[in-house]
């Protein structure tokens, strides 16, 4: 069973949309890496996985007791 599944995620803060029809499944033991240019939605996707941002459309399904941890981009 997947730890987390994102099905057909869409998110927009204006035009053009940031995420369109994104599908991702993370299985136990997998390691993932997000790569991309600035402003392409990497941090927003992580915030969505952590439950800090809700998608405009689609589903985020987390297995019970799954935790998402993030290291902030801004150093104090």
N, CA, C and O atoms as CSV, one atom per row, in Angstrom:
chain,resi,resn,atom,element,x,y,z
A,1,UNK,N,N,0.839,-1.188,0.000
A,1,UNK,CA,C,0.000,0.000,0.000
A,1,UNK,C,C,0.880,1.245,0.000
A,1,UNK,O,O,1.862,1.318,0.739
A,2,UNK,N,N,0.533,2.203,-0.813
A,2,UNK,CA,C,1.309,3.439,-0.942
A,2,UNK,C,C,1.238,4.268,0.334
A,2,UNK,O,O,0.198,4.321,0.991
A,3,UNK,N,N,2.359,4.920,0.684
A,3,UNK,CA,C,2.360,5.848,1.809
A,3,UNK,C,C,1.548,7.091,1.482
A,3,UNK,O,O,0.844,7.638,2.331
A,4,UNK,N,N,1.665,7.527,0.220
A,4,UNK,CA,C,0.955,8.724,-0.215
A,4,UNK,C,C,0.661,8.618,-1.706
A,4,UNK,O,O,1.483,8.143,-2.490
A,5,UNK,N,N,-0.530,9.070,-2.075
A,5,UNK,CA,C,-0.918,9.100,-3.480
A,5,UNK,C,C,-1.518,10.459,-3.785
A,5,UNK,O,O,-2.378,10.941,-3.048
A,6,UNK,N,N,-1.071,11.076,-4.863
A,6,UNK,CA,C,-1.663,12.301,-5.380
A,6,UNK,C,C,-2.291,11.944,-6.720
A,6,UNK,O,O,-1.603,11.475,-7.627
A,7,UNK,N,N,-3.588,12.164,-6.845
A,7,UNK,CA,C,-4.317,11.807,-8.062
A,7,UNK,C,C,-4.832,13.046,-8.777
A,7,UNK,O,O,-5.648,13.788,-8.231
A,8,UNK,N,N,-4.363,13.268,-9.983
A,8,UNK,CA,C,-4.876,14.337,-10.855
A,8,UNK,C,C,-4.937,15.692,-10.160
A,8,UNK,O,O,-5.960,16.377,-10.202
A,9,UNK,N,N,-3.837,16.072,-9.523
A,9,UNK,CA,C,-3.760,17.325,-8.773
A,9,UNK,C,C,-3.693,18.518,-9.728
A,9,UNK,O,O,-2.972,18.499,-10.726
A,10,UNK,N,N,-4.456,19.544,-9.398
A,10,UNK,CA,C,-4.400,20.809,-10.122
A,10,UNK,C,C,-4.340,21.930,-9.096
A,10,UNK,O,O,-5.018,21.890,-8.069
A,11,UNK,N,N,-3.510,22.938,-9.392
A,11,UNK,CA,C,-3.384,24.090,-8.500
A,11,UNK,C,C,-2.981,25.300,-9.316
A,11,UNK,O,O,-2.110,25.227,-10.182
A,12,UNK,N,N,-3.629,26.407,-9.024
A,12,UNK,CA,C,-3.340,27.638,-9.753
A,12,UNK,C,C,-3.408,28.809,-8.791
A,12,UNK,O,O,-4.304,28.885,-7.950
A,13,UNK,N,N,-2.456,29.723,-8.920
A,13,UNK,CA,C,-2.479,30.975,-8.178
A,13,UNK,C,C,-2.698,32.125,-9.155
A,13,UNK,O,O,-2.428,33.279,-8.822
A,14,UNK,N,N,-3.172,31.832,-10.324
A,14,UNK,CA,C,-3.359,32.795,-11.405
A,14,UNK,C,C,-3.117,32.081,-12.713
A,14,UNK,O,O,-3.355,30.879,-12.830
A,15,UNK,N,N,-2.645,32.820,-13.691
A,15,UNK,CA,C,-2.388,32.218,-14.993
A,15,UNK,C,C,-0.917,32.365,-15.322
A,15,UNK,O,O,-0.400,33.468,-15.147
A,16,UNK,N,N,-0.222,31.393,-15.765
A,16,UNK,CA,C,-0.651,30.027,-16.082
A,16,UNK,C,C,-0.762,29.186,-14.816
A,16,UNK,O,O,-0.212,29.558,-13.780
A,17,UNK,N,N,-1.471,28.048,-14.886
A,17,UNK,CA,C,-1.598,27.166,-13.728
A,17,UNK,C,C,-0.239,26.633,-13.290
A,17,UNK,O,O,0.656,26.441,-14.115
A,18,UNK,N,N,-0.089,26.393,-11.989
A,18,UNK,CA,C,1.175,25.898,-11.451
A,18,UNK,C,C,1.291,24.387,-11.608
A,18,UNK,O,O,2.321,23.888,-12.062
A,19,UNK,N,N,0.247,23.659,-11.238
A,19,UNK,CA,C,0.229,22.197,-11.360
A,19,UNK,C,C,-1.016,21.783,-12.130
A,19,UNK,O,O,-2.117,22.246,-11.834
A,20,UNK,N,N,-0.842,20.917,-13.112
A,20,UNK,CA,C,-1.964,20.449,-13.931
A,20,UNK,C,C,-1.872,18.932,-14.069
A,20,UNK,O,O,-0.884,18.408,-14.583
A,21,UNK,N,N,-2.904,18.232,-13.610
A,21,UNK,CA,C,-3.026,16.782,-13.773
A,21,UNK,C,C,-1.797,16.020,-13.264
A,21,UNK,O,O,-1.281,15.135,-13.948
A,22,UNK,N,N,-1.334,16.372,-12.057
A,22,UNK,CA,C,-0.165,15.727,-11.451
A,22,UNK,C,C,-0.611,14.467,-10.714
A,22,UNK,O,O,-1.535,14.506,-9.901
A,23,UNK,N,N,0.050,13.356,-11.005
A,23,UNK,CA,C,-0.215,12.099,-10.323
A,23,UNK,C,C,1.113,11.559,-9.816
A,23,UNK,O,O,2.099,11.508,-10.551
A,24,UNK,N,N,1.125,11.151,-8.536
A,24,UNK,CA,C,2.347,10.669,-7.897
A,24,UNK,C,C,1.971,9.644,-6.848
A,24,UNK,O,O,0.985,9.812,-6.131
A,25,UNK,N,N,2.756,8.585,-6.759
A,25,UNK,CA,C,2.541,7.576,-5.728
A,25,UNK,C,C,3.876,7.269,-5.078
A,25,UNK,O,O,4.860,7.014,-5.773
A,26,UNK,N,N,3.922,7.290,-3.755
A,26,UNK,CA,C,5.150,7.018,-3.006
A,26,UNK,C,C,4.936,5.746,-2.194
A,26,UNK,O,O,4.042,5.667,-1.351
A,27,UNK,N,N,5.776,4.762,-2.468
A,27,UNK,CA,C,5.691,3.465,-1.793
A,27,UNK,C,C,6.677,3.419,-0.625
A,27,UNK,O,O,7.664,4.154,-0.626
A,28,UNK,N,N,6.422,2.562,0.375
A,28,UNK,CA,C,7.360,2.418,1.492
A,28,UNK,C,C,8.762,2.066,0.999
A,28,UNK,O,O,8.928,1.215,0.125
A,29,UNK,N,N,9.768,2.731,1.571
A,29,UNK,CA,C,11.157,2.468,1.208
A,29,UNK,C,C,11.673,3.254,0.018
A,29,UNK,O,O,12.878,3.258,-0.235
A,30,UNK,N,N,10.794,3.919,-0.719
A,30,UNK,CA,C,11.231,4.709,-1.870
A,30,UNK,C,C,11.852,6.021,-1.415
A,30,UNK,O,O,11.502,6.569,-0.369
A,31,UNK,N,N,12.770,6.502,-2.215
A,31,UNK,CA,C,13.344,7.836,-2.021
A,31,UNK,C,C,13.008,8.624,-3.272
A,31,UNK,O,O,13.149,8.131,-4.392
A,32,UNK,N,N,12.561,9.859,-3.067
A,32,UNK,CA,C,12.213,10.681,-4.216
A,32,UNK,C,C,12.994,11.985,-4.172
A,32,UNK,O,O,13.474,12.405,-3.119
A,33,UNK,N,N,13.111,12.610,-5.320
A,33,UNK,CA,C,13.811,13.876,-5.447
A,33,UNK,C,C,13.007,14.764,-6.393
A,33,UNK,O,O,12.566,14.308,-7.448
A,34,UNK,N,N,12.815,16.015,-6.026
A,34,UNK,CA,C,12.131,16.979,-6.885
A,34,UNK,C,C,13.165,17.925,-7.474
A,34,UNK,O,O,13.898,18.591,-6.744
A,35,UNK,N,N,13.216,17.977,-8.772
A,35,UNK,CA,C,14.132,18.868,-9.476
A,35,UNK,C,C,13.340,19.771,-10.403
A,35,UNK,O,O,12.349,19.345,-10.995
A,36,UNK,N,N,13.768,20.997,-10.528
A,36,UNK,CA,C,13.113,21.901,-11.456
A,36,UNK,C,C,13.585,23.326,-11.256
A,36,UNK,O,O,14.226,23.662,-10.260
A,37,UNK,N,N,13.256,24.137,-12.213
A,37,UNK,CA,C,13.624,25.553,-12.157
A,37,UNK,C,C,12.828,26.271,-11.081
A,37,UNK,O,O,11.811,25.764,-10.608
A,38,UNK,N,N,13.287,27.442,-10.701
A,38,UNK,CA,C,12.572,28.271,-9.730
A,38,UNK,C,C,11.176,28.589,-10.246
A,38,UNK,O,O,10.985,28.885,-11.426
A,39,UNK,N,N,10.205,28.521,-9.343
A,39,UNK,CA,C,8.844,28.900,-9.696
A,39,UNK,C,C,8.039,27.825,-10.391
A,39,UNK,O,O,6.959,28.108,-10.909
A,40,UNK,N,N,8.539,26.586,-10.418
A,40,UNK,CA,C,7.814,25.532,-11.131
A,40,UNK,C,C,6.919,24.695,-10.226
A,40,UNK,O,O,6.245,23.786,-10.709
A,41,UNK,N,N,6.894,24.985,-8.905
A,41,UNK,CA,C,5.950,24.325,-8.018
A,41,UNK,C,C,6.519,23.256,-7.107
A,41,UNK,O,O,5.753,22.514,-6.491
A,42,UNK,N,N,7.841,23.151,-6.999
A,42,UNK,CA,C,8.441,22.115,-6.150
A,42,UNK,C,C,8.053,22.302,-4.688
A,42,UNK,O,O,7.572,21.361,-4.057
A,43,UNK,N,N,8.248,23.480,-4.148
A,43,UNK,CA,C,7.917,23.752,-2.741
A,43,UNK,C,C,6.417,23.660,-2.511
A,43,UNK,O,O,5.979,23.166,-1.472
A,44,UNK,N,N,5.644,24.119,-3.443
A,44,UNK,CA,C,4.188,24.050,-3.325
A,44,UNK,C,C,3.723,22.602,-3.308
A,44,UNK,O,O,2.817,22.255,-2.550
A,45,UNK,N,N,4.322,21.763,-4.122
A,45,UNK,CA,C,3.989,20.344,-4.128
A,45,UNK,C,C,4.326,19.709,-2.780
A,45,UNK,O,O,3.544,18.918,-2.254
A,46,UNK,N,N,5.482,20.052,-2.222
A,46,UNK,CA,C,5.856,19.528,-0.901
A,46,UNK,C,C,4.878,20.017,0.172
A,46,UNK,O,O,4.484,19.245,1.046
A,47,UNK,N,N,4.488,21.280,0.113
A,47,UNK,CA,C,3.523,21.809,1.076
A,47,UNK,C,C,2.177,21.099,0.938
A,47,UNK,O,O,1.482,20.876,1.929
A,48,UNK,N,N,1.822,20.752,-0.276
A,48,UNK,CA,C,0.590,20.015,-0.504
A,48,UNK,C,C,0.693,18.610,0.103
A,48,UNK,O,O,-0.258,18.116,0.711
A,49,UNK,N,N,1.843,17.981,-0.068
A,49,UNK,CA,C,2.052,16.654,0.494
A,49,UNK,C,C,2.016,16.703,2.026
A,49,UNK,O,O,1.590,15.742,2.666
A,50,UNK,N,N,2.460,17.814,2.612
A,50,UNK,CA,C,2.462,17.985,4.064
A,50,UNK,C,C,1.101,18.437,4.595
A,50,UNK,O,O,0.896,18.468,5.808
A,51,UNK,N,N,0.177,18.784,3.712
A,51,UNK,CA,C,-1.145,19.223,4.129
A,51,UNK,C,C,-1.252,20.705,4.398
A,51,UNK,O,O,-2.268,21.162,4.920
A,52,UNK,N,N,-0.217,21.479,4.052
A,52,UNK,CA,C,-0.227,22.925,4.276
A,52,UNK,C,C,-0.955,23.683,3.182
A,52,UNK,O,O,-1.435,24.793,3.409
A,53,UNK,N,N,-1.043,23.089,1.989
A,53,UNK,CA,C,-1.724,23.691,0.841
A,53,UNK,C,C,-2.704,22.654,0.303
A,53,UNK,O,O,-2.360,21.478,0.181
A,54,UNK,N,N,-3.921,23.085,-0.019
A,54,UNK,CA,C,-4.920,22.186,-0.587
A,54,UNK,C,C,-4.978,22.362,-2.100
A,54,UNK,O,O,-4.853,23.482,-2.595
A,55,UNK,N,N,-5.164,21.280,-2.834
A,55,UNK,CA,C,-5.257,21.390,-4.292
A,55,UNK,C,C,-6.593,22.006,-4.713
A,55,UNK,O,O,-7.587,21.896,-3.996
A,56,UNK,N,N,-6.606,22.650,-5.871
A,56,UNK,CA,C,-7.856,23.144,-6.444
A,56,UNK,C,C,-8.705,21.969,-6.921
A,56,UNK,O,O,-9.934,22.016,-6.863
A,57,UNK,N,N,-8.043,20.924,-7.388
A,57,UNK,CA,C,-8.734,19.743,-7.898
A,57,UNK,C,C,-7.846,18.531,-7.649
A,57,UNK,O,O,-6.627,18.666,-7.554
A,58,UNK,N,N,-8.442,17.358,-7.545
A,58,UNK,CA,C,-7.696,16.129,-7.336
A,58,UNK,C,C,-7.706,15.717,-5.874
A,58,UNK,O,O,-8.315,16.374,-5.030
A,59,UNK,N,N,-7.020,14.615,-5.591
A,59,UNK,CA,C,-7.021,14.025,-4.260
A,59,UNK,C,C,-5.607,13.791,-3.756
A,59,UNK,O,O,-4.729,13.361,-4.503
A,60,UNK,N,N,-5.399,14.083,-2.465
A,60,UNK,CA,C,-4.163,13.732,-1.772
A,60,UNK,C,C,-4.551,12.689,-0.728
A,60,UNK,O,O,-5.317,12.975,0.191
A,61,UNK,N,N,-4.018,11.482,-0.876
A,61,UNK,CA,C,-4.368,10.377,0.015
A,61,UNK,C,C,-3.114,9.950,0.755
A,61,UNK,O,O,-2.124,9.548,0.144
A,62,UNK,N,N,-3.167,10.042,2.091
A,62,UNK,CA,C,-2.028,9.648,2.928
A,62,UNK,C,C,-2.415,8.422,3.736
A,62,UNK,O,O,-3.524,8.344,4.265
A,63,UNK,N,N,-1.500,7.466,3.830
A,63,UNK,CA,C,-1.726,6.328,4.699
A,63,UNK,C,C,-1.749,6.827,6.144
A,63,UNK,O,O,-1.027,7.765,6.483
A,64,UNK,N,N,-2.552,6.222,6.982
A,64,UNK,CA,C,-2.673,6.638,8.373
A,64,UNK,C,C,-1.295,6.661,9.033
A,64,UNK,O,O,-0.485,5.758,8.822
A,65,UNK,N,N,-1.036,7.691,9.830
A,65,UNK,CA,C,0.216,7.899,10.569
A,65,UNK,C,C,1.414,8.236,9.683
A,65,UNK,O,O,2.550,8.165,10.151
A,66,UNK,N,N,1.198,8.595,8.430
A,66,UNK,CA,C,2.291,9.029,7.562
A,66,UNK,C,C,2.636,10.475,7.898
A,66,UNK,O,O,1.751,11.326,7.994
A,67,UNK,N,N,3.923,10.747,8.075
A,67,UNK,CA,C,4.381,12.102,8.393
A,67,UNK,C,C,5.221,12.636,7.239
A,67,UNK,O,O,5.962,11.891,6.598
A,68,UNK,N,N,5.095,13.923,6.988
A,68,UNK,CA,C,5.914,14.609,5.992
A,68,UNK,C,C,6.701,15.685,6.724
A,68,UNK,O,O,6.119,16.506,7.433
A,69,UNK,N,N,8.018,15.687,6.558
A,69,UNK,CA,C,8.871,16.697,7.185
A,69,UNK,C,C,9.559,17.490,6.099
A,69,UNK,O,O,9.963,16.941,5.074
A,70,UNK,N,N,9.691,18.795,6.330
A,70,UNK,CA,C,10.334,19.671,5.352
A,70,UNK,C,C,11.351,20.553,6.053
A,70,UNK,O,O,11.164,20.945,7.205
A,71,UNK,N,N,12.415,20.856,5.356
A,71,UNK,CA,C,13.405,21.811,5.827
A,71,UNK,C,C,13.105,23.117,5.115
A,71,UNK,O,O,13.081,23.168,3.885
A,72,UNK,N,N,12.875,24.170,5.881
A,72,UNK,CA,C,12.524,25.463,5.293
A,72,UNK,C,C,13.616,26.017,4.387
A,72,UNK,O,O,14.797,25.718,4.565
A,73,UNK,N,N,13.216,26.813,3.434
A,73,UNK,CA,C,14.147,27.397,2.479
A,73,UNK,C,C,14.895,28.595,3.060
A,73,UNK,O,O,16.025,28.886,2.669
A,74,UNK,N,N,14.249,29.282,3.996
A,74,UNK,CA,C,14.837,30.497,4.559
A,74,UNK,C,C,15.575,30.164,5.846
A,74,UNK,O,O,14.999,29.575,6.761
A,75,UNK,N,N,16.837,30.536,5.918
A,75,UNK,CA,C,17.643,30.307,7.109
A,75,UNK,C,C,17.498,31.529,8.007
A,75,UNK,O,O,17.657,32.657,7.540
A,76,UNK,N,N,17.192,31.318,9.320
A,76,UNK,CA,C,17.027,32.471,10.219
A,76,UNK,C,C,18.329,33.227,10.415
A,76,UNK,O,O,18.362,34.221,11.141
